[in-house]
Amino acid sequence: MEDRIIEALKKHHKLTKIAKVCHLDKKTTKSYLRQLINKKIAVEYYENYYLLHTGILEITNEHFGFITPNDIDQTEDYYVSSDSFNGAFDGDLVRFYIYKEPRNNRFRADIVEIIEHTKTELVGYLRINEFKERKNYNLISLDQKMIVKVIKDTLPTLFNGAIIRAKLNYTNKTMTASFIELIGYKDDPGIEIATIAATYGFSKTFPQEVIDEVANIPQVVTNNEYINRKDFRDLPIITIDGDSSKDFDDAIYVKKETDNTYTLGVYIADVSNYVLFNKPLDKEAYKRGTSVYLADRVIPMLPRELSNGICSLNEGEDRLVLAIIMKINSKGQVVDSNLCEGVIKSRHRMTYTKVNKILNDDKDLITEYSDIYQMLLEANELHKIIRAQREASGSLDFDIDEYEFILNEDGSPKDIIKRTRYDAEKLIEDFMIVANEEVAKYMSHLDLPFLYRVHDKPVEQKVIDFMDYIGETKKIKQNKEIYPKDVQTILKKLEDKPEGHILNQLLLRAMAKAKYSSRNIGHYGLALKKYCHFTSPIRRYPDLIVHRIIKELILHPEHYESRYKYYANNLEAIGLNTSNRERNAISCERDTNDMLYAWYMEKHINETYTGYISAVTNFGLFVTIDKGVEGLIHIRNLVGNYSFNEKTMQLVGYNRTFSLGDKVEVVVMLSDRYTKKIDFMLKEDYEEVQMSESSSN
């Protein structure tokens, strides 16, 4: 009966109507409603009854905000006025009910309870107001939506306008801030990126207790650490990374055997040997979850003494590793593997640029690296075999264009360069994937608690809608599961289309997001039944956890029962936290890039570019031009009246229709690094407006 009452509450709010719909008398109905109220499922307000929902409050300004629900299967946000905040602050997780406003028939929300103050820190500008006898200190958030009083006793000597990070303190319905660190001042070189990073909770500075712990970690491998480890130091093991990389957490060795099989050794920095469970260093790494790569800087998960020092597989230095040695046949299948602890001495610190030149027959580099030349040829041969096998299984490669920023000394963007993946980049990618898969298969076979990297199936209707849009619906029946191979077929069809990269991105949006979980559901995008992240423990906390599980439950099971119980009880929460931190890092990187794109385009106002429509919405057109720059043509800047056709993804006007992938000429109207916005206007509309204005003058 409780379920029937809940269903009734979705449409009706008067006691008499709810009773009638549920075929109950009023007294019984009221009794059930009281039970729902006690369970915080419903609320009574002025003799009306409403279902309660949970969601995040986003305050727009001092007068109103919006709540994004997390328990309703729809994307609508609900307006809430400031007199209904009920003491809630921006970002709070709240319990609320939805009602229809009689005057304009709009749905609104009232907050009943604050479940959690989700914002623990705030980054903003310090404003110091001076009075005759005292000073008043306030922290103004970067978006100027929040003004918080700063506790004076926590502040060092700072000037007006300092950008700081502060801890938020909640007391009843008031909030204060306590100083944590100075980010800098507005004119400091690189302050824009530092501020964005701080906003997402990523800081280059580490707590003192972490610094103290790191100070006691030796920067060389000590004698007792060699014991019971396999010695790989005589092998020509190498690292291959980007030209500017400073931390090297993976190394490889390849040998083609006489029976045409290949030995592939993947050697990963044994970070867990130095980052000990539940110590300050471990807690800080868990809090960060990942390293963040932002244009001209890296904000590391681990202090540089580890990430660039004792944990990094630096050339010519003894380093501890967790290794997986695989035997791979001529079809790219792993036929045997062995996990072990080891010690290596990297023969060479190779870069993608050097390896690609060697594979393209650069004589000077071949001579310089003659000791590993044959191994590189065999490694490239093996990579092509593995890639062919991956492709045959349906592994997806969206091949989205990626760009990197070249910055001036003041932090402003000098140029934007497209990244290109050649054989060396793909070789390392393929070797890491096969290592990750093999570790996951090994652990799954043992049926031990484990942290998998999972990627769920896409929502079929989204893929079907996309296929319908590009005219491929008939290829897949709607009553049949859509397999990775089907999506791969679509991607191949898009390769030769001029707008292929735009459609690639649209299809990518239909895919689920990869995450970390203790429940293995496979990895759809890689078309693998078992997968994990094992190969980057310097920069990803999940990889560190995977290493610990292997060592504590298999290689060194001295405390097996207690560690088994810990992982069985905590891995899902660890997966949730690290997935959230990964998303935070992605958002931080995206915001940084958006800021730099807008900054770059500030010097190109009124210039004309050719681009492609990359998204069509009810409020305008997004257009991508040269160097990956994307801007908005707002519907108000389109000459004429238009309606949005959601099914065909078009803006339809009287004599013009705009579709995804259309080639257009645009004029840059506005670009603002602070709002991260770029506005375009169609060249033909711009010229028409200019002519109209000149004739009226």
Summary of the structure (lengths in Angstrom):
residues: 697
radius of gyration: 28.9
end to end distance: 73.0
largest distance: 92.5
contacts: 2174
relative contact order: 0.07
helix: 36%
strand: 31%
